[in-house]
Amino acid sequence: MDKKILKLYLVLDPDLCGGFDGMIQTAKDAAQAGATVVQLRAPDWKKRRLAACGRELLKVLRPLGVPLIVNDHVDVAVAIGADGVHVGQDDLSPEDCRRQMPEGMILGLSVSNLEEVRNVDPALVDYVGIGPIHNTSTKPDAAPAIGFDGLRAIVSTSPCPSVAIGGIKTRDIPEVLASGTDGIAVVSAICGQPDPSVATRNLLALLV
Amino acid sequence: MDKKILKLYLVLDPDLCGGFDGMIQTAKDAAQAGATVVQLRAPDWKKRRLAACGRELLKVLRPLGVPLIVNDHVDVAVAIGADGVHVGQDDLSPEDCRRQMPEGMILGLSVSNLEEVRNVDPALVDYVGIGPIHNTSTKPDAAPAIGFDGLRAIVSTSPCPSVAIGGIKTRDIPEVLASGTDGIAVVSAICGQPDPSVATRNLLALLV
């Protein structure tokens, strides 16, 4: 995996985007404006709908060269031929995921403390998502906020590329980048913004 | 798939069984008493726990020759080497499931009306679960009850073996069998019963 794709990582939220069609439009706008990777995350959806949405996203993202990552569900990712899967500590283990993923498919793993990042096997995991930096309303079951100190400690321990996530605002970007992480992942900084294209460009302008 | 495995199909319920350990014990008791197949179904659980429970169930069921089917999640079934997967109409399509399942793994599909059973491709689907016969509290999002008339109509249209499900009680068994279905699937008729072994044997005595 080229770690440059982690620079501006958009995680779609069905509620903030206004449902299925809104997710496609937000992904398209953000990818055209320079978002470097898109994650399909809709924890309340059944898999038939997730797969349908993922296939529509691939139609939009493939021509733009922007990879699509599916949250949690290896079976959905494999079914639609997505570029990757992102799992949490309570999902299938990286070993269990990798065994059924085609060669070259990206695997991301959420980590929220030093113990979790020390357990990461870079032969299995392509990148880690580190967070939450701040507490965030878009993921009610997230771990406690780790702040910038926590981020720095985990980045410096990580055996693989990383992206910071969790309520990151424009004003946080300099301090997030100073941690040495490879990019930022955002939900509400793009999803549901009056103009997702402008929001994406504004974030990118700071990610230098 | 040998359709004899559908004769008495136990669907585990984590609440009725008393959680992870209770599910293992219930499955063991029922399988030793003659249940012919067991389904792991825990829609509120994360996949790490589902996989762990599935692996414990396999340790108990494999020596007894009783297959284990995983509800909804092809990725969990493939990860643990389960004997099969059961999906609903809103889960991954049979095509999407079959493409990533090892040769010989069982695929079951829920159907609740004639249109759904007419769409079943027996080259992909090994058996259909037909129901709910009665309304049932163990699956709040189930389709409306189809009754014995609905069961008969769907069984006679099905291109593959079938099992009836949904609030089936002991007194219903003669009428269920008269439909020509290959077996009954139960949740609360075994899970949470004072003695799951006795409950299993009582059901089997009527399934002749």
Interface residues (C-beta under 8 A of the other chain):
Chain A: K46 K47 R48 R49 A51 D72 H73 V74 D75 V76 V78 A79 I80 G88 Q89 D90 D91 L92 S93 D96 C97 R99 Q100
Chain B: K46 K47 R48 R49 A51 D72 H73 V74 D75 V76 V78 A79 I80 G88 Q89 D90 D91 L92 S93 D96 C97 R99 Q100
